[in-house]
Amino acid sequence: MNLQITSIEIYKLSIPLKQPFVISLGPQYDADNIIVVINTNTGIKGWGECSPYMSINGESMDTCFIVGQYLAKALKGKDPLQIEDCTKAMDRIITRNESIKSAFDMALYDIAAQHAGLPLYKFLGGKKDKLISTDMTVGLGSPEKMAAKAMEYKAAGFPSIKVKLGTTTTEDVARIKAIRAAIGHELPLRIDANQGWSVETAIATLQALKEFGIEHCEEPIARWNYMALSEVRKNSPIKIMSDESCFDEHDAERLAKLNACDYFNVKLGKSGGIFHALKIVEVAKAHNLKLQVGCFMESRLAITALVHFAYSSDLIVHYDLDTPLMLKEDPVVGGMQFIENGFVEINEAVGIGATIDKTYLTKAEKVIIE
């Protein structure tokens, strides 16, 4: 029997954070996410999730809920195994909107891997030949509060710490100084300015942070100013990672040709899902670059898919998977698990291997396209 999409369910899922999470682009108090369930004529269901971030991908839970209905109508009746065809159908409906498209993409890959009888990482050609551990992120705040949070994460055994920066050179250097004084110099630090610096401030700050053992810096300057990112990289003693300036493979190719960065940060909610994320990996391979996988405020459902994707390439060497640990509630059944010291594991269940608890879905606002 040929597979066919018979109906699609779209849910709003809002989960409060344990505490406000602050970056240079502003604070966040809740994970306002969308769950997509694609049903087929064979009984296979595909599960997907996105976590729109208005200041980065220009989407909200409400826009995703509406746009998702357009996408669902376009995909109903299609063969879910034809992922490229489904991707093109979504792109014909509306440009951009990568966040909601990523939830549909994830559900399609879940169906395809289940149909093949394989865990998603094997369906993607990957293997479990490396250990995957997440960093833990210190949000933007005073040096004292950030240092205390870094000490908490060190005590919990996380192998690396990511620090949000992006204000002034003086303030950001003070933050890193306080953190290093608190936790010592053995634990790797990574920094993320979230586009907060000018070119001049970025260069000055990165040079001032040379002595503090920083692994890399994510998106130091505004994404629209990507033409200047190579200048920042050339003058930086710290490696540069593109994030907001790298949504899809076309962005990646442009940045690589500009010699603008050392790493790409792949987020499914930026790329539009796994289909385009795999193409970013191809660009990285062609230009001898490496990658990190990152996230917005997804639950363990989307993070499980991200871990599967991380196993698909040896070029993926850094992992920022900590957002489920920031949520007050865990609505996910199955899926990836956080074990000790920031390490994660997934089992051999077919597909993504994660769903959302029905008790959460029964309370959520929903629409069904059938």
C-alpha positions in Angstrom: 0.0 0.0 0.0 1.3 3.4 -0.9 1.5 5.9 1.9 -0.7 8.9 1.9 -1.2 11.8 4.3 -4.8 11.6 5.5 -4.9 14.3 8.1 -2.7 16.7 10.1 -3.1 17.9 13.6 -1.6 21.2 14.8 -1.4 22.0 18.5 -0.3 25.0 20.5 1.9 23.9 23.4 3.1 26.5 25.9 5.4 25.5 28.7 6.7 28.0 31.3 10.4 28.3 31.9 11.9 27.6 35.3 13.2 31.2 35.2 13.4 34.0 32.6 16.0 33.4 30.0 17.7 36.6 28.9 19.9 37.2 25.8 20.9 40.4 24.0 17.7 40.3 21.9 15.5 40.3 25.0 14.0 38.0 27.7 11.9 34.9 27.3 9.5 33.6 29.9 7.7 30.6 28.2 8.4 28.1 25.5 5.5 28.8 23.1 5.8 25.9 20.8 3.8 24.1 18.0 3.3 20.4 17.7 2.5 18.8 14.3 1.1 15.3 14.0 0.9 13.9 10.4 -1.4 10.9 10.1 -1.2 8.4 7.2 -3.5 5.7 5.7 -1.3 3.0 7.1 -1.6 4.1 10.7 1.9 5.5 10.9 2.0 8.9 12.7 4.8 11.4 12.3 5.5 13.8 15.2 7.2 17.2 14.8 7.8 20.3 17.0 9.0 23.9 16.4 9.8 26.7 18.8 9.4 30.0 17.0 11.6 32.9 18.1 10.2 36.2 17.0 13.4 38.2 17.1 15.3 35.6 15.1 13.1 33.8 12.7 10.2 36.3 12.7 7.6 33.7 13.7 5.4 33.3 16.8 3.2 30.5 18.1 0.2 32.2 16.6 1.7 32.8 13.1 2.9 29.2 13.1 -0.6 28.0 14.0 -2.1 29.8 11.1 0.6 29.2 8.5 0.7 25.5 9.5 -2.9 25.2 8.3 -1.9 26.4 4.9 0.9 23.9 4.8 -1.3 21.1 6.0 -3.8 21.7 3.2 -1.0 21.6 0.7 0.4 18.3 2.0 -2.9 16.4 2.6 -3.1 13.5 0.1 0.6 13.5 -0.7 3.1 10.7 -0.2 5.0 11.5 3.0 8.0 9.5 1.8 8.5 12.0 -0.9 10.1 14.5 1.4 11.7 16.7 -1.3 8.4 17.0 -3.1 6.6 17.9 0.2 9.3 20.5 1.0 8.9 22.1 -2.4 5.1 22.1 -1.9 5.5 24.0 1.3 7.9 26.5 -0.2 5.4 27.1 -3.0 2.8 28.0 -0.5 4.8 30.6 1.4 8.4 31.8 1.6 10.5 31.7 4.7 8.5 30.6 7.8 11.3 28.1 8.5 10.2 27.4 12.1 6.7 25.9 11.2 8.1 24.2 8.2 10.7 22.4 10.4 7.9 20.9 12.5 6.3 19.4 9.3 9.7 18.3 8.0 10.4 16.5 11.3 7.1 14.7 11.2 7.8 13.6 7.6 11.2 12.2 8.5 9.6 10.5 11.5 7.2 8.7 9.1 9.9 7.8 6.6 12.2 6.3 9.3 9.3 4.4 10.9 8.3 3.1 7.4 11.9 1.9 6.9 11.9 0.2 10.3 14.9 2.3 11.4 15.8 4.8 14.1 16.0 8.2 12.5 19.8 8.4 12.9 20.2 5.2 10.9 17.7 6.3 8.3 19.9 9.4 7.8 23.0 7.2 7.3 24.4 7.9 10.8 25.9 5.8 13.5 26.4 6.1 17.2 30.2 6.4 17.1 30.6 9.4 19.3 29.5 10.6 22.7 27.1 13.6 22.6 27.0 16.0 25.6 25.3 19.3 25.8 26.7 22.5 27.2 24.6 24.6 29.6 23.8 28.2 28.9 24.2 31.1 31.3 21.8 33.9 30.5 22.7 37.5 30.3 22.8 39.3 33.7 25.2 40.8 36.2 28.7 39.4 36.5 27.9 38.1 40.0 24.7 36.3 39.0 26.3 34.8 35.9 29.2 33.6 37.9 26.9 31.9 40.4 25.0 30.2 37.6 28.2 29.0 36.0 29.3 27.5 39.3 26.0 25.7 39.6 26.5 24.2 36.1 30.1 23.2 36.9 29.0 21.5 40.1 26.3 19.6 38.1 29.1 18.2 35.9 28.4 19.8 32.5 31.4 19.5 30.3 31.2 23.0 28.9 29.4 26.2 29.6 27.9 28.7 27.1 27.7 32.3 28.1 25.4 34.9 26.7 27.0 38.3 26.0 26.4 41.2 23.6 26.4 44.5 25.4 29.6 46.6 25.9 33.2 45.5 25.9 33.6 46.6 29.5 30.5 44.8 30.7 31.1 41.6 28.8 34.7 41.3 29.8 33.6 41.8 33.4 31.2 38.9 33.0 33.8 36.5 31.7 36.3 37.6 34.3 33.8 36.9 37.1 32.9 33.5 35.6 36.5 32.4 35.2 37.3 33.6 38.8 34.5 31.4 40.0 34.9 28.2 38.0 38.7 28.3 37.1 40.2 27.8 33.7 39.8 24.0 33.1 36.1 24.0 31.9 35.6 25.2 28.3 33.7 28.4 27.8 31.7 29.3 24.7 30.2 32.8 24.2 27.2 34.0 22.2 26.6 37.7 21.5 23.3 37.1 19.6 24.2 39.9 17.1 24.7 42.4 20.0 28.0 44.0 19.0 29.0 46.4 16.3 32.0 45.4 14.2 34.3 47.6 16.3 32.9 46.4 19.6 33.1 42.7 18.5 36.8 43.0 17.6 37.7 44.9 20.8 35.7 42.5 23.0 37.0 39.3 21.3 40.6 40.6 21.6 40.1 41.5 25.2 38.8 38.0 25.9 41.8 36.2 24.4 43.2 35.2 27.7 40.1 33.5 29.0 40.2 30.3 27.0 37.0 30.8 24.9 36.3 27.9 22.4 34.2 30.0 20.0 31.9 33.0 19.7 28.5 32.7 18.1 27.1 35.5 15.9 29.1 38.5 17.2 27.5 41.1 14.9 24.1 41.8 13.2 23.0 39.1 10.8 22.4 41.6 8.0 26.0 42.8 8.4 27.4 39.3 7.3 29.7 41.0 4.7 31.7 42.3 7.7 31.9 39.0 9.5 35.1 38.0 7.7 36.7 41.2 9.1 35.7 40.2 12.6 37.0 36.7 12.1 40.3 38.0 10.7 40.9 40.1 13.7 39.6 37.7 16.3 41.8 35.4 18.4 38.6 33.4 19.1 36.9 31.2 16.5 33.7 32.5 15.0 30.5 30.5 14.6 27.6 31.8 12.4 24.2 31.3 13.8 21.5 33.9 12.9 23.3 34.7 9.7 23.1 31.0 8.6 19.6 29.8 8.0 19.9 27.4 5.1 22.5 26.0 2.7 22.5 29.1 0.6 23.5 31.2 3.6 26.1 28.6 4.5 27.6 28.7 1.0 27.8 32.5 1.0 29.5 32.6 4.4 32.0 29.9 3.5 33.0 31.8 0.3 33.5 35.0 2.3 35.7 33.1 4.8 33.4 34.6 7.4 33.3 31.8 10.0 34.9 28.6 11.4 31.6 26.9 12.2 28.0 26.8 11.2 25.4 26.5 14.0 22.6 24.4 12.6 19.1 24.8 14.1 16.2 23.0 12.6 14.0 26.0 13.3 16.3 28.1 11.1 17.0 25.7 8.3 13.3 24.7 7.9 14.1 21.2 9.1 16.4 18.2 8.4 16.1 18.3 4.6 17.9 21.6 4.4 20.1 20.9 7.5 21.7 18.0 5.6 22.5 20.3 2.8 24.3 22.7 5.2 26.4 19.7 6.2 27.3 19.2 2.6 28.5 22.8 2.3 30.6 22.4 5.5 32.2 19.3 4.1 33.0 21.1 0.8 34.7 24.0 2.6 36.4 22.0 5.4 34.2 23.6 8.1 32.6 22.0 11.2 29.2 22.4 12.8 27.3 22.7 16.0 23.7 21.7 16.5 21.6 24.2 18.5 18.1 24.9 19.6 15.6 27.6 20.5 13.2 26.5 23.3 12.1 23.1 22.1 11.0 20.2 24.4 12.7 16.8 24.3 10.6 15.9 21.2 12.5 18.2 18.8 15.7 17.8 20.7 15.4 14.0 20.1 15.2 14.6 16.4 18.2 16.9 16.7 20.3 14.3 18.5 19.4 11.8 15.7 20.6 14.4 13.2 23.8 15.0 15.2 24.8 11.4 14.7 24.5 11.8 10.9 27.8 13.5 10.4 31.3 13.5 12.0 31.5 17.2 11.1 29.0 18.0 13.9 31.3 18.4 16.9 29.5 20.8 19.3 26.1 20.3 20.8 23.8 22.9 22.4 20.8 20.9 23.5 20.0 22.3 26.9 16.6 23.9 26.5 14.5 21.0 27.8 16.4 21.4 31.1 15.0 25.0 31.3 11.4 24.0 31.1 9.2 23.6 34.2 7.4 20.6 32.7 8.3 17.7 30.4 5.5 16.7 28.1 7.4 14.1 26.1 7.0 10.4 26.2 10.1 8.4 25.1 12.8 10.2 23.3 16.3 11.3 24.2 17.4 11.2 27.9 19.8 13.4 29.8 22.1 11.2 31.8 25.0 12.3 34.0 27.3 15.2 33.3 25.4 16.6 30.4 25.6 13.5 28.3 22.5 12.4 26.3 21.4 9.1 24.9 18.7 7.8 22.5 17.3 4.3 22.2 16.8 2.2 19.1 13.1 2.9 18.7 12.1 3.4 15.1 11.6 6.9 13.8 12.3 9.8 16.2 11.0 7.6 19.0 9.3 10.5 20.9 5.7 11.7 21.2 3.8 14.2 23.4 1.7 13.0 26.4 -2.0 13.0 25.5 -2.8 14.9 28.7 -1.0 17.9 27.3 -2.6 17.7 23.9 -6.2 17.4 25.3 -5.7 20.8 27.0 -4.0 22.5 24.0 -5.7 24.6 21.4 -5.7 22.6 18.2 -6.9 22.4 14.6 -7.2 19.2 12.5 -7.0 19.4 8.7 -8.7 16.3 7.2 
